[in-house]
Amino acid sequence: MYRLASYDFAAHIHLYQWKELTILLDVNSGAIHVLDETACDFINSLIQHRGDFYLATEDCSGRHPAPEVMEVAREILALYEEGEIFTAEEEISLDLSVLPLKALCLNVAHACNMKCSYCFAQQGNFGMKPALMSFDIGKKAFDFLIGNSGQVKNLEVDFFGGEPLLNFEVVKSLVLYGRRLEEETGKHFNFTLTTNALLLDEEIRDFIIEHDMAVILSLDGRPQTNDRHRILNNDEGSYALVLPRIRQMVAANPVSYYIRGTFTRHNLDFVEDLRHIIDLGFNNLSLEPAIGADSPYAIREQDLPRVLKEYETLTDTLLEYDQRGQDIHFFHYNLNLQQGPCLAKRRSGCGAGVDYLAVTPEGDIYPCHQFVGEKNFCMGNVADGLLDRNVRHRFQTNHLGNKAQCRQCWARNFCGGGCHANNFFSNGDIAVPAEISCTMHKKRIEGAIYQDLHKRVDKNQKIR
């Protein structure tokens, strides 16, 4: 009864040490346990003896007091019987082809008023002819989203670029059109605007607030960090210009905001940039690593030891702010460990090419904004509303059930196999994970779990 001879411990549990805590994640259930020294030794012995509780008990009794070992064994057996540890992988038949469309990224401007050196969009035009989306194309995109959304009530539209505020009049008209569609269809639109903030004046701020739009505001951190890469068209830094506009936007209390920064191999001390952003008074932020096989700014394998150590410092820093009573929302640490992501996200990641699509100024449809300009990934055009079944099928079948390598990874339910675009641009295949990004993501997950436990778990308990 208490023998797990065929259990794949490597794939289904993750046991690690983070500072003073020994943490065990049961991958399939998502249960998290804190172990004391005896419990950790017992788990390791159990793995060594291929799941034989009796041999593990006998083995550990040679190193720890027998009553203590028996108590630990009983606790672990109880958790096992309750389905909170050593759980089996659930065989799930997930048909992503039946998922309705729920989100669009509208590239309303293939143009930009900055020339950020690390920009994956090639300074805003994605390697294509600079263009602004017309209201007619945007309207067709909205109609396409409504027509393919099935029973989904809450829909997402992100105004993106380039710099979308270069086309603010069309953004404004499309938001108003969306609000009219809400009345006609019973749907609801959640709007997000991603901007470098250069054009974020009072009129635009007022419109954003009036129409409950979320905003993502670009700032990389310290002035010297930001101005190294986020450069104006006259080659000057942007920090001094954008910071007042960002502050004014956040002070206006939008429905949601994030300060979104990028760190490169030129600022591997990025925790100092995180501290700078927080100390400016911003509580919602994201610092994303620069990626891309050909980018001179992207994190490389030789940078990983420093980056992983920096994520440990980042975790400590977030806890410091928490202990001061300051609730900081760092995007990569918002894992919702108590409930976990939905089934589709656990199995396939972000939904690109399935329930999330991107639209160019000309109306061409791509799986996501990062694939824009890659002709082999063009899925159609909103003018006719038809999608290339072959391209969509590649994304519908790109999930954990078809990724043997990912199914052996303890972090699989947190990423669904990684970013399709990052996989493609790193390996030429959307199904082959990008190892550098995987390594960083796993470290972030470990840190997020530690942070959550530090806040919630009574560390005097042996196992939880």
C-alpha positions in Angstrom: 0.0 0.0 0.0 2.8 2.4 0.9 5.2 1.6 -1.9 5.7 4.0 -4.8 8.1 1.8 -6.8 7.0 3.2 -10.2 6.6 6.8 -9.1 8.6 9.3 -11.0 9.9 11.5 -8.2 12.0 13.6 -10.4 9.1 14.7 -12.6 6.4 15.0 -9.8 8.1 16.6 -6.8 10.6 19.4 -6.5 12.6 19.6 -3.3 14.8 22.6 -2.8 16.5 24.8 -0.1 15.9 28.5 0.0 17.8 30.1 2.9 16.3 28.7 6.1 13.4 26.8 4.5 13.5 23.3 2.9 10.5 23.4 0.5 8.8 20.5 -1.3 6.4 21.2 -4.2 4.0 18.5 -5.2 3.9 19.3 -8.9 0.6 17.7 -9.8 -1.5 19.0 -6.9 0.4 22.2 -6.4 0.6 21.6 -2.7 3.6 23.1 -1.0 5.2 21.7 2.2 7.9 23.0 4.5 10.2 20.3 5.8 12.4 20.1 8.9 15.7 18.2 8.8 14.2 14.8 9.6 11.3 15.1 7.1 13.8 16.2 4.4 16.0 13.2 5.2 13.0 10.9 5.1 11.9 12.2 1.7 15.4 11.8 0.2 15.5 8.2 1.7 12.1 7.5 0.3 13.4 8.5 -3.2 16.5 6.4 -2.7 14.5 3.4 -1.8 12.0 3.8 -4.7 9.1 4.8 -2.5 9.3 2.1 0.1 8.1 3.7 3.3 9.3 0.8 5.5 12.9 0.9 4.2 12.9 4.7 4.4 11.8 4.5 8.0 14.4 1.9 8.9 17.1 3.9 7.1 16.3 7.3 8.8 16.0 5.7 12.2 19.8 5.1 12.1 20.3 8.9 11.9 17.4 10.4 13.9 15.5 9.3 17.0 13.1 6.5 16.0 10.0 8.2 17.6 10.7 11.3 15.6 11.1 9.3 12.3 7.8 7.5 13.0 6.0 10.8 13.6 7.3 12.1 10.3 6.4 8.9 8.4 2.9 9.1 9.8 2.5 12.8 8.7 3.8 12.0 5.2 1.5 9.0 4.9 -1.5 11.1 6.0 -0.6 13.7 3.3 -0.2 10.9 0.7 -3.6 9.5 1.5 -5.1 12.9 1.4 -3.7 13.5 -2.1 -1.3 16.3 -1.1 2.0 14.6 -1.8 3.3 12.1 -4.3 0.2 12.7 -6.4 -0.1 11.1 -9.8 -0.2 13.2 -13.0 -3.8 13.6 -14.1 -4.4 12.4 -17.6 -6.2 15.3 -19.2 -7.6 15.4 -22.6 -7.4 19.1 -23.6 -8.7 20.1 -26.9 -7.6 23.7 -27.5 -9.3 23.8 -30.8 -12.6 24.4 -29.1 -11.4 27.4 -27.1 -13.1 30.7 -28.3 -11.1 33.8 -28.9 -10.9 36.1 -25.9 -8.1 38.6 -26.5 -6.5 40.7 -29.2 -3.3 42.7 -29.3 -3.9 45.6 -31.7 -0.7 47.0 -33.1 -2.2 50.3 -33.8 1.1 51.9 -34.7 4.0 50.4 -36.5 6.0 53.4 -35.7 7.7 54.9 -32.6 8.9 58.2 -31.2 11.9 56.4 -29.5 14.6 54.0 -30.6 15.2 51.7 -27.7 18.3 49.6 -28.5 16.9 46.3 -27.3 13.5 46.7 -29.0 12.3 43.3 -30.4 10.0 45.3 -32.7 13.0 46.9 -34.5 12.2 50.4 -33.2 8.5 49.9 -33.6 7.9 48.9 -37.2 8.7 45.1 -36.8 10.9 45.2 -39.8 8.0 46.3 -42.0 6.8 49.5 -43.6 5.9 52.1 -40.9 2.1 52.3 -40.6 -0.8 53.4 -38.4 -3.9 51.3 -38.1 -7.1 52.9 -39.6 -10.3 53.0 -37.7 -11.9 50.7 -40.3 -9.2 48.0 -39.8 -9.6 48.4 -36.0 -13.4 48.1 -36.3 -13.1 44.9 -38.3 -10.7 43.5 -35.6 -13.3 44.2 -32.9 -16.0 42.6 -35.0 -13.7 39.6 -35.6 -13.1 39.3 -31.8 -16.8 39.5 -31.1 -17.6 37.0 -33.8 -15.2 34.4 -32.6 -15.6 34.8 -28.8 -18.4 32.3 -28.4 -19.9 32.5 -24.9 -17.0 34.4 -23.4 -18.3 37.6 -21.9 -15.1 39.4 -20.8 -12.8 40.2 -23.7 -9.3 41.8 -23.7 -7.9 44.3 -26.1 -4.4 45.6 -25.7 -3.4 48.7 -27.7 0.2 48.1 -28.6 3.0 49.2 -31.0 5.4 50.7 -31.7 4.0 53.5 -29.7 0.2 53.4 -29.8 -0.3 57.0 -28.7 1.1 58.1 -32.1 -2.4 56.9 -33.2 -4.4 58.1 -30.2 -7.4 59.3 -32.2 -7.9 55.8 -33.6 -7.4 54.3 -30.1 -10.0 56.7 -28.7 -12.5 55.9 -31.5 -12.0 52.1 -31.1 -12.5 52.3 -27.3 -15.8 54.2 -27.9 -16.8 51.6 -30.6 -16.0 48.9 -28.1 -18.2 50.5 -25.5 -21.1 50.6 -28.0 -20.6 47.0 -28.8 -20.9 46.2 -25.1 -24.4 47.6 -25.1 -25.3 45.7 -28.3 -23.8 42.3 -27.4 -23.7 42.0 -23.6 -19.9 41.5 -23.8 -17.5 43.5 -21.8 -14.1 44.9 -23.0 -11.1 45.2 -20.7 -8.7 47.7 -22.4 -5.0 48.0 -21.8 -2.6 50.6 -23.2 1.1 49.9 -23.4 3.1 53.1 -23.8 6.5 54.7 -23.4 4.6 57.7 -21.8 6.2 60.4 -24.0 2.8 61.6 -25.3 0.8 60.9 -22.1 -0.8 64.3 -21.6 -3.8 65.4 -19.5 -6.3 64.8 -22.3 -5.1 61.2 -22.8 -4.9 60.6 -19.0 -8.5 61.8 -18.6 -9.7 59.5 -21.4 -7.9 56.5 -19.8 -9.5 57.1 -16.5 -13.0 57.8 -17.9 -12.9 54.5 -19.8 -11.3 52.3 -17.1 -8.3 51.4 -19.2 -5.3 49.6 -17.6 -1.9 51.0 -18.5 1.6 49.5 -18.8 4.2 52.2 -18.6 7.8 51.7 -19.7 10.6 52.6 -17.3 13.8 50.5 -16.8 14.8 51.8 -13.4 17.7 54.2 -12.4 18.3 57.1 -14.8 21.6 55.6 -16.0 20.0 52.3 -16.7 16.9 53.7 -18.4 18.9 56.1 -20.5 21.4 53.5 -21.7 18.8 51.9 -23.9 15.5 53.9 -23.8 16.7 56.6 -26.2 14.9 59.5 -27.8 15.2 60.0 -31.6 17.7 62.8 -30.9 19.9 60.2 -29.1 19.2 61.7 -25.6 17.9 59.7 -22.7 14.2 59.6 -21.9 14.1 59.3 -18.1 13.6 63.0 -17.3 10.8 63.3 -19.8 8.8 60.2 -19.1 9.0 60.0 -15.3 6.7 63.1 -14.6 4.2 61.7 -17.1 4.3 58.3 -15.5 3.8 59.8 -12.0 0.9 61.9 -13.2 -0.7 58.8 -14.8 -0.4 56.7 -11.7 -1.5 59.5 -9.5 -4.7 59.7 -11.5 -5.5 56.2 -10.1 -6.1 54.1 -13.3 -8.1 50.9 -12.9 -4.7 49.0 -13.1 -1.1 49.9 -13.9 2.3 48.3 -14.2 5.7 49.9 -14.5 7.3 47.6 -17.1 11.1 47.5 -17.4 13.7 45.5 -19.2 17.1 44.4 -17.8 19.9 43.4 -20.0 23.4 41.9 -19.5 24.5 45.5 -19.0 22.6 45.9 -15.7 22.8 42.5 -14.0 22.4 44.3 -10.7 18.8 44.9 -11.6 17.5 44.8 -8.0 18.9 48.3 -7.7 16.6 49.3 -10.5 13.7 47.5 -8.8 14.4 49.4 -5.6 14.6 52.7 -7.6 11.2 52.1 -9.1 9.6 51.2 -5.8 11.2 54.1 -4.0 9.7 56.4 -6.6 6.4 55.4 -5.2 5.3 52.6 -7.6 4.0 49.4 -6.2 3.1 47.4 -9.3 6.1 46.6 -11.5 7.7 44.1 -13.8 11.4 43.7 -14.8 11.7 41.4 -17.8 15.0 39.9 -19.0 16.1 40.9 -22.5 15.9 37.8 -24.7 16.7 36.8 -28.3 19.4 34.6 -29.7 20.9 37.4 -31.8 20.5 40.3 -29.4 23.7 41.7 -27.9 21.7 42.7 -24.9 20.0 39.4 -24.1 20.9 37.3 -21.1 23.4 34.6 -22.0 24.3 31.3 -20.4 27.5 32.8 -18.8 25.3 35.5 -17.2 23.0 33.0 -15.4 25.0 32.5 -12.2 24.8 36.3 -11.6 21.2 36.6 -12.6 20.1 33.7 -10.4 21.9 35.2 -7.5 20.2 38.5 -8.2 16.8 36.9 -8.1 17.6 35.7 -4.6 18.4 39.3 -3.7 15.2 40.4 -5.3 13.2 38.0 -3.2 14.8 39.3 0.0 14.2 42.8 -1.2 10.5 42.2 -1.8 10.2 40.7 1.7 11.9 43.7 3.2 9.3 46.0 1.7 6.6 43.6 2.9 7.9 43.8 6.4 7.7 47.6 6.2 4.0 47.3 5.4 4.5 48.1 1.7 2.6 45.6 -0.6 4.7 45.3 -3.8 3.2 43.4 -6.8 6.1 42.0 -8.8 4.6 40.5 -12.0 6.6 37.3 -12.1 5.9 36.5 -8.5 2.1 36.8 -8.8 1.6 33.0 -9.2 -1.6 32.7 -7.3 -0.3 29.7 -5.4 -3.5 29.1 -3.5 -5.6 28.6 -6.5 -3.2 28.1 -9.4 -3.7 28.9 -13.1 -6.5 27.6 -15.1 -6.2 24.3 -16.9 -5.5 25.7 -20.4 -2.8 27.9 -19.0 -1.2 25.1 -17.1 -1.1 22.9 -20.2 -0.3 25.4 -22.9 0.9 28.7 -21.5 -0.2 32.1 -22.7 -2.8 31.1 -25.3 -1.0 32.7 -28.2 -2.4 31.5 -31.6 -5.4 30.0 -29.8 -7.5 32.4 -27.7 -5.1 35.3 -28.0 -4.1 36.9 -31.4 -2.3 40.0 -32.6 -3.4 42.3 -35.5 -1.2 44.6 -37.6 -2.1 48.0 -38.9 -3.0 46.3 -42.2 -5.3 43.8 -40.5 -2.9 40.8 -40.7 -3.4 38.3 -37.9 -0.5 36.7 -36.1 -0.3 34.3 -33.1 1.0 37.1 -30.9 2.8 40.5 -31.1 6.2 38.8 -31.1 5.5 36.9 -34.3 4.5 39.9 -36.2 6.5 40.1 -39.5 7.3 36.4 -39.5 5.4 35.6 -42.7 5.2 31.8 -42.0 3.1 32.7 -39.0 0.6 35.0 -40.7 -2.8 33.5 -40.0 -5.0 35.6 -42.1 -6.6 39.1 -42.1 -9.5 40.6 -40.3 -11.0 41.8 -43.6 -12.2 38.3 -44.4 -12.1 36.9 -40.9 -10.6 33.6 -42.0 -7.7 31.9 -40.1 -5.1 29.6 -41.5 -5.9 26.3 -40.0 -2.4 24.9 -40.3 -0.8 27.7 -38.3 -3.5 27.6 -35.7 -3.2 23.9 -35.4 0.5 24.2 -34.6 -0.4 26.3 -31.6 -3.4 24.3 -30.6 -1.3 21.2 -30.4 1.8 22.9 -28.8 0.9 21.9 -25.2 2.4 19.8 -22.5 0.7 16.6 -23.7 2.9 16.7 -26.8 6.2 17.9 -25.1 8.0 14.9 -23.5 10.9 17.1 -22.4 8.6 19.6 -20.6 6.5 16.8 -19.0 9.6 15.8 -17.0 10.1 19.4 -15.7 8.8 20.3 -12.2 7.9 23.8 -13.3 5.6 22.7 -16.2 2.3 23.7 -14.6 3.6 27.3 -14.1 4.6 27.9 -17.8 2.8 25.3 -20.0 6.0 24.7 -22.0 7.3 28.2 -22.2 6.8 31.2 -24.5 6.1 30.1 -28.0 7.9 33.0 -29.5 10.9 32.8 -27.2 11.2 29.1 -28.0 11.0 29.8 -31.8 13.5 32.6 -31.8 15.9 30.6 -29.6 15.6 27.2 -31.2 13.6 27.6 -34.4 10.8 25.5 -33.0 7.8 26.7 -30.9 7.8 23.3 -29.1 11.5 23.3 -27.9 11.9 25.3 -24.7 14.4 28.1 -24.5 16.8 26.8 -21.8 18.1 30.2 -20.6 14.5 31.5 -20.1 13.5 28.2 -18.4 16.4 28.5 -15.9 15.4 32.0 -15.0 11.7 31.2 -14.8 12.3 28.3 -12.4 14.4 30.5 -10.1 11.6 33.0 -10.1 9.1 30.3 -9.2 11.2 29.1 -6.3 11.6 32.7 -5.1 7.9 33.3 -5.3 7.1 30.2 -3.3 9.6 31.2 -0.7 8.2 34.7 -0.5 4.6 33.3 -0.1 5.6 30.8 2.5 7.5 33.5 4.5 4.3 35.5 4.6 1.9 32.7 5.3 3.4 29.6 7.0 4.3 29.2 10.6 7.9 28.2 10.2 7.8 26.3 13.6 5.7 23.6 12.0 7.6 20.6 10.6 5.6 20.0 7.5 2.6 21.8 6.0 
